[in-house]
Amino acid sequence: MPETKPRLLFYTDCPFFAGCENMVAGLLNSAEIKRDFETLLVYRGCRKYEEGAAARLEGGVQREPALVFFADDLAAALGPLGKVMRALGLVTALKYFFALLALPVLFFKFRRFRPDIVHINDGGYPGAYSCLTAVFAARLAGARAVVFVVNNIAVPYDRLSRRLERPLDRAVAVRVSVFVTGSAYAGEKLAATLQLPPGKARSMPNGVAPRALKDAPAAVRERLGVPAGAVVIGNVALLDPRKGHRYLVEALAAARARLPGVKLALLIEGLGPERAALEELAAGLGVGGEVKFLGRQENIFDLMNAFDIFALSSTGMEDFPNVVLEAMSLGKPVIGTRVAGVPEQIEDGSTGLLVPPGDAEALGAAIADLAANPGRREALGLAGKARFEAEFTCGRAAERYRELYRGLLAA
């Protein structure tokens, strides 16, 4: 009789299949993981997530939605009443109620599959509360090991709501076999926050799967109205203060002052609350015509392939940003800030450039340097692509996780 494969169940809670979920797709699609394990993806059921999973996962990957809810879902559905609930702190209290409701839902999903290992993919820590619930459901369902992947910096106990969560965190930490972060920096922060014993938190670089290109860079630029001959600087991120877009806009103005004879164009993809303020800032600095806010674009890889330079201007709350890896996979020179795991991705001066966070002048100088030197752009881009192919592909990530799973089962 053939040997029974160990059962590996993935659980994730995200409204659409993107960002940190890109690596989950890579693991589920991995031929090596499929060969060694029987797999199942369980996820919070919603239309956007289902559409994204269908687009990213190969045929034959088992997946099941779970009807778990966020307190934020209820608040959004209640409109003005939901805003009152937020102001009174009721939404924060309700999240524990919904986390408790999720326990039987996840337990029965997990128990039916009978997993040996449950791999929980969370956006951060504490992140999505159903991910914490999944830890208890996994153990109740008989899982031999629980892997908890944290894709951002753990939130410290710096306010009352987090201090009240300390007992829950301790209960979670006891039941998790190993926490995994993309960067060593995030791993150190998580271990310090949860007071984990040595070896309980590990860092393993993420891997991403580049998507197919459809349109040539020239066609993308023409569609977006980029002037002919312009050096294109690009950014893909939520328009949120922590992403540092204001410094990127100020850096463009600084770079233009350094290179009066060079056409520059800044393309910013993403949605978020900062757009109006950023548009006002660009206009005030006299670069409103050179900055294009693109909103949500359909094929991000086509867009990024049209960039000459990729710039990450984040000021904090990053771990191991996939977007940097995606730019590297396309052979784009990357300018990043020295935050969290970004210096673990970019080798300064070899595969890209690093600048201090929140320093528009330094970022502008780096942009001007690369904009004026196409040969250096090409050299950095090629070196970055080689580093990506050696360290950050989905295949390399799958190898790392397969070794981790095997070690946990052997123990």
KAWO-V200341 format. One record per backbone hydrogen bond with DSSP energy under -0.5 kcal/mol. CO is the residue of the C=O (numbers start at 1). NH is the residue of the N-H. E is the energy in kcal/mol with one decimal. If there is no record, write none. Layout:
CO/NH/E + CO/NH/E
//
This chain:
6/8/-0.5 + 6/38/-2.6 + 7/9/-0.5 + 7/116/-2.4 + 7/117/-2.2 + 8/40/-1.5 + 9/119/-3.2 + 10/42/-3.2 + 11/121/-2.9 + 12/44/-1.2 + 16/18/-1.5 + 18/21/-2.4 + 19/22/-2.0 + 20/23/-0.9 + 20/24/-0.7 + 21/25/-2.2 + 22/26/-1.7 + 23/27/-2.4 + 24/28/-2.5 + 25/29/-2.2 + 26/30/-0.8 + 27/30/-0.5 + 30/34/-2.4 + 31/35/-2.0 + 32/36/-1.8 + 33/37/-2.2 + 36/6/-0.7 + 37/39/-0.6 + 38/8/-3.2 + 40/10/-3.1 + 40/42/-0.5 + 41/64/-2.8 + 42/12/-1.6 + 43/66/-2.9 + 46/50/-2.3 + 47/51/-2.5 + 48/52/-2.3 + 49/53/-3.0 + 50/54/-2.3 + 51/55/-1.6 + 52/56/-1.9 + 53/57/-2.6 + 58/61/-1.5 + 60/62/-0.5 + 62/41/-2.1 + 64/43/-1.7 + 66/45/-2.5 + 66/68/-1.9 + 70/74/-1.3 + 71/75/-2.3 + 72/76/-2.5 + 73/77/-2.0 + 74/78/-1.7 + 76/79/-1.0 + 78/81/-1.5 + 79/83/-1.4 + 80/84/-1.7 + 81/85/-2.3 + 82/86/-2.1 + 83/87/-2.2 + 84/88/-1.8 + 85/90/-2.0 + 85/91/-0.8 + 86/89/-1.3 + 89/93/-1.4 + 90/94/-2.4 + 91/95/-1.3 + 92/96/-0.6 + 93/96/-0.8 + 93/97/-0.9 + 94/98/-2.6 + 95/99/-2.0 + 96/100/-2.1 + 97/101/-2.0 + 98/102/-1.7 + 99/103/-0.7 + 100/103/-0.9 + 100/104/-0.6 + 101/105/-0.8 + 102/106/-2.8 + 103/107/-2.7 + 104/108/-2.2 + 105/109/-1.5 + 106/110/-3.0 + 107/111/-3.2 + 108/112/-1.6 + 109/113/-1.0 + 110/113/-0.6 + 110/114/-1.8 + 110/115/-0.6 + 116/144/-1.5 + 116/145/-1.5 + 117/9/-2.7 + 117/119/-0.5 + 118/120/-0.7 + 118/147/-2.7 + 119/11/-2.7 + 119/121/-0.5 + 120/122/-0.6 + 120/149/-3.4 + 121/13/-0.8 + 122/151/-1.3 + 125/155/-2.8 + 128/131/-1.2 + 128/132/-0.9 + 129/133/-2.1 + 130/134/-2.0 + 131/135/-0.9 + 132/135/-0.7 + 132/136/-1.0 + 133/137/-2.4 + 134/138/-2.4 + 135/139/-1.7 + 136/140/-2.4 + 137/141/-1.8 + 138/143/-2.5 + 139/142/-1.3 + 145/118/-2.1 + 146/148/-0.5 + 146/177/-1.9 + 146/178/-1.5 + 147/120/-3.5 + 147/149/-0.6 + 148/150/-0.5 + 148/180/-2.4 + 149/122/-2.7 + 149/151/-0.5 + 150/182/-0.6 + 156/158/-1.8 + 159/163/-2.2 + 160/164/-2.3 + 162/165/-0.8 + 163/166/-1.1 + 165/169/-2.6 + 166/170/-2.2 + 167/171/-2.0 + 168/172/-2.4 + 169/173/-2.9 + 170/174/-2.0 + 171/175/-1.1 + 172/175/-0.5 + 172/176/-1.3 + 178/148/-2.3 + 179/202/-2.8 + 180/150/-2.9 + 181/204/-2.7 + 183/187/-1.8 + 184/188/-2.3 + 185/189/-2.0 + 186/190/-2.5 + 187/191/-2.5 + 188/192/-2.2 + 189/193/-2.4 + 190/194/-2.8 + 191/195/-0.8 + 191/196/-1.9 + 197/200/-2.0 + 200/179/-3.2 + 202/181/-2.6 + 208/210/-0.7 + 208/394/-0.8 + 216/220/-2.0 + 217/221/-2.6 + 218/222/-2.2 + 219/223/-2.3 + 220/224/-1.8 + 221/225/-0.6 + 221/226/-2.6 + 222/225/-1.0 + 227/230/-1.7 + 230/232/-0.6 + 231/233/-0.6 + 231/265/-2.2 + 232/308/-2.6 + 232/309/-2.0 + 233/267/-2.7 + 234/311/-2.9 + 235/269/-2.8 + 238/240/-2.2 + 239/274/-1.9 + 240/243/-2.2 + 241/244/-1.9 + 242/315/-2.8 + 242/316/-0.9 + 244/247/-0.7 + 244/248/-1.3 + 245/249/-2.6 + 246/250/-2.2 + 247/251/-2.2 + 248/252/-1.9 + 249/253/-1.7 + 250/254/-2.0 + 251/255/-2.9 + 252/256/-2.6 + 253/257/-1.7 + 254/258/-1.3 + 255/259/-1.7 + 259/262/-1.7 + 263/231/-2.7 + 265/233/-3.2 + 265/267/-0.6 + 266/268/-0.5 + 266/292/-2.9 + 267/235/-2.0 + 267/269/-0.5 + 268/294/-2.8 + 268/295/-0.5 + 269/237/-2.3 + 271/239/-2.5 + 272/275/-1.1 + 274/278/-2.4 + 275/279/-2.6 + 276/280/-2.1 + 277/281/-2.2 + 278/282/-2.7 + 279/283/-2.1 + 280/284/-2.3 + 281/285/-1.9 + 282/287/-2.5 + 282/288/-0.7 + 283/286/-1.1 + 287/290/-1.5 + 287/291/-0.9 + 290/266/-3.3 + 291/293/-0.5 + 292/268/-2.7 + 292/294/-0.7 + 295/270/-2.2 + 295/297/-0.5 + 298/300/-0.8 + 299/303/-1.8 + 300/304/-3.1 + 301/305/-2.0 + 302/306/-0.6 + 303/306/-1.4 + 304/307/-1.4 + 308/333/-0.6 + 309/234/-2.6 + 309/311/-0.5 + 310/335/-2.8 + 311/313/-0.6 + 319/341/-1.7 + 321/324/-0.9 + 321/325/-1.0 + 322/326/-2.6 + 323/327/-2.1 + 324/328/-2.3 + 325/329/-2.4 + 326/330/-1.0 + 327/330/-0.6 + 327/332/-2.3 + 328/331/-1.8 + 333/310/-2.6 + 334/336/-0.6 + 334/353/-2.4 + 335/312/-3.1 + 336/355/-2.2 + 337/339/-2.3 + 339/342/-2.3 + 341/344/-1.2 + 341/345/-0.7 + 342/345/-1.4 + 342/346/-2.5 + 345/347/-0.5 + 346/348/-0.8 + 347/350/-2.5 + 347/351/-2.5 + 347/352/-1.0 + 351/334/-0.6 + 352/349/-3.2 + 353/336/-2.8 + 355/338/-2.0 + 356/359/-1.2 + 358/360/-0.7 + 359/363/-2.2 + 360/364/-2.7 + 361/365/-2.4 + 362/366/-2.1 + 363/367/-2.3 + 364/368/-2.6 + 365/369/-2.4 + 366/370/-2.1 + 367/371/-2.9 + 368/372/-1.9 + 370/373/-0.7 + 373/377/-2.1 + 374/378/-2.2 + 375/379/-2.1 + 376/380/-2.7 + 377/381/-2.4 + 378/382/-2.5 + 379/383/-2.2 + 380/384/-2.5 + 381/385/-2.2 + 382/386/-2.1 + 383/387/-2.1 + 384/388/-2.5 + 385/389/-2.5 + 386/390/-1.4 + 387/391/-2.1 + 388/392/-2.5 + 392/208/-1.8 + 393/397/-2.1 + 394/398/-2.8 + 395/399/-2.0 + 396/400/-2.0 + 397/401/-2.5 + 398/402/-2.8 + 399/403/-2.1 + 400/404/-1.9 + 401/405/-3.0 + 402/406/-2.4 + 403/407/-2.2 + 404/408/-2.2 + 405/409/-2.3 + 406/410/-2.5 + 407/411/-1.7
//
